[in-house]
């Protein structure tokens, strides 16, 4: 069937900033038998902010404001793309699906 891929495992890791999402993925990848790759859910938001909104890549007050306005106000609220991040990562997985056995996707968990 067109568009289908043969995947083995996708792991979703969620947590607050600087609480070990990447470290957890690194440990799991080390012990899994197979080719693994990490795909951050915010990858494309960061690319868009750098390329089109002059974000320096720093997560300082200005950088966080650019990321927030672009991700929440523009992409989610104005454009109505509720699943933007997940859809972009899914496209990556479809493209790389045959080359990897395990995918690790991490996302930042909002503070309540």
C-alpha positions, -999 to 999 in steps of 0.1 A, spaced: 0 0 0 13 34 -9 27 55 19 30 27 44 63 19 60 76 -11 79 86 2 114 98 -17 143 96 6 173 89 43 180 95 56 215 80 89 227 98 106 256 82 136 273 94 157 301 104 192 313 134 209 298 167 196 310 153 166 327 170 138 308 149 131 277 180 129 254 200 110 281 172 85 284 171 80 246 209 77 245 209 49 272 181 31 255 197 34 221 230 20 235 212 -12 247 189 -18 217 201 -41 190 195 -21 158 199 12 141 184 41 161 179 78 156 166 106 177 140 130 162 131 160 184 95 171 179 105 207 179 131 202 151 111 220 124 99 248 146 135 256 153 145 254 117 116 278 107 125 302 135 161 303 124 154 306 87 125 330 87 123 348 120 160 355 128 162 333 159 198 329 169 193 295 184 196 307 219 169 298 244 171 331 262 140 353 268 140 366 232 145 332 217 118 316 238 94 344 227 101 338 191 96 300 195 64 305 215 49 330 191 57 310 160 47 276 175 16 286 194 3 318 180 11 312 143 13 275 137 -13 262 162 -37 291 166 -37 311 134 -30 283 109 -49 257 129 -22 231 126 -27 213 159 -5 183 149 22 202 130 51 187 150 38 152 150 31 154 112 66 166 104 82 139 125 60 113 108 72 125 74 108 120 86 100 85 99 84 76 65 115 88 47 140 71 70 118 41 79 137 15 61 171 27 74 163 25 111 148 0 135 141 24 164 130 60 165 131 82 196 109 113 196 112 137 225 89 166 234 90 193 260 63 189 286 45 222 294 47 235 329 13 236 347 
